[in-house]
Amino acid sequence: MKKHDHIVKTVEPGSIADELGIEPGDKLLSIDGHEIEDIFDYQYYVEDEEILLLIEKPDGEEWELEIEKDPDEQLGIGFGQGLMDEYHSCRNKCIFCFIDQMPQGMRDTLYFKDDDSRLSFLQGNYITLTNMSDHDVERIVKYRLEPINISFQTTNPELRCRMLHNRFAGDALKKVDILYQGGIEMNGQIVLCKGVNDGEELERTIRDLTRYLPLLKSVSVVPVGLTKYREGLYPLEPFTKEEAQKVLSVIHGWQEKIYEEYGLHFIHAGDEWYLLAEEDLPEEERYDGYLQLENGVGMLRLLINEFEEAFAALPAGDICGTTEAAGARRELSIATGRLAYPYLKRIAEQMEEKYPFLTVHVHSIRNDFFGERITVSGLITGQDLTAQLKGKELGSRLLIPCNMLKTDEDVFLDDYTVKDVSDALQVPVDIVKSSGQNLIDAILGC
């Protein structure tokens, strides 16, 4: 098979493709003479009202099919892979890479390092730009694949080469200029490593990145995640409380400066910095619309605000139509990571104060699997949950956040299932979506 031959996996009944005799197993060779690289080429060329398909049948016979259709009408062909191409893997050996810090024996997909600009557009992944050709950048501009999320780490070319362990990492930053000139919106990320890209280097990076405003909408600064599996890796140390306070001071100073000129705060600190520095979370307005939630920037503030809004609207004295007079004592538990624990504890206390017949136990789960320095709930495993909650007060239900699980599945990182945990603890486990209203509904059992 040629590099960009695409095998048809499905044909929608009654579709254009079905009427033309296209079948699963056929190959799409080209559209209007253009070789199709991936889903973006395909979608771009099939939008025309008149197109010429070149199809190869399993016996090698080639069919040229002239098609007239409405501009937004689809052909009804499915190719199996969402991208119609293999994912592009990372070519770097970053000193802070989390995947390099994982234990052996986990499922294979957890060890794949993607660095694919198409996934940046489709799924919000962050890319380093190091494995992108000029052709790749041109396609981003041509197809308006925005926003593109970029892992900068530093704008010092030499330091970036060392941090990514890639001699081309510094030159790759020039692609940002092309994206900027092409009018492509971007978001950025800086994984901060103590003694490496912090201090004056962080100041330099923020200063350099302001050149790309307003197309560079936001940049997050997150502390490097350090697991206990770092033998043989670059010696990195965790930030102290005082160092976290200095990082926040730098970020807040730049926020004030940039807001005066552009009306946005631009540079944002991950929630972990505030926990480490023992400082209050910023108010909602400082997050510029929560552009970096997936990077752990503003998740706690959003949860608190959503909870407070929903909480204020709750009626007093009954829970989903059941009152204390009816003997409806309710007891349940919530499991979370160390980062969110104090905030969920406060939420639980507010709920108990409003509904005296409600008892909510909040349990902070220590991350023994990856190491105690990992404090987010999204990296808690089923075995840590099971081991640390055995014998604890759990009530009639255990609530866990949905980010503990594989997307759209009931599987933890260590392949424990929700049923495994439920059976081991002898309590039903409820999965809670990330909003404050969802949390209230789950606590009340509505």
Secondary structure, DSSP 8 states (H G I E B T S, - for coil): --TT-EE--EE-TTSHHHHTT--TT-EEEEETTEE--SHHHHHHHTTSSEEEEEEE-TTS-EEEEEEE--TT----EE-SSSSSS---B-----TT-SGGGS-TTS-GGGG--B--HHHHHHH--EE-STT--HHHHHHHHHHT---EEEE-S-S-HHHHHHHHT-TTTTGGGHHHHHHHHTT--EEEEEEE-TTTTSTHHHHHHHHHHGGGTTTEEEEEEEE----S--TTS-------HHHHHHHHHHHHHHHHHHHHHHSS--EEE-HHHHHHHT-----GGGGTTTTTGGGTSSHHHHHHHHHHHHHHT--SSEETTEEGGGT--EEEEEEEETTTHHHHHHHHHHHHHH-TTEEEEEEEE--TTT-TT---GGG--HHHHHHHHTTS--TT-EEEEGGGS-TTSSB-TTS-BHHHHHHHHTS-EEEE-SSHHHHHHHHHT-
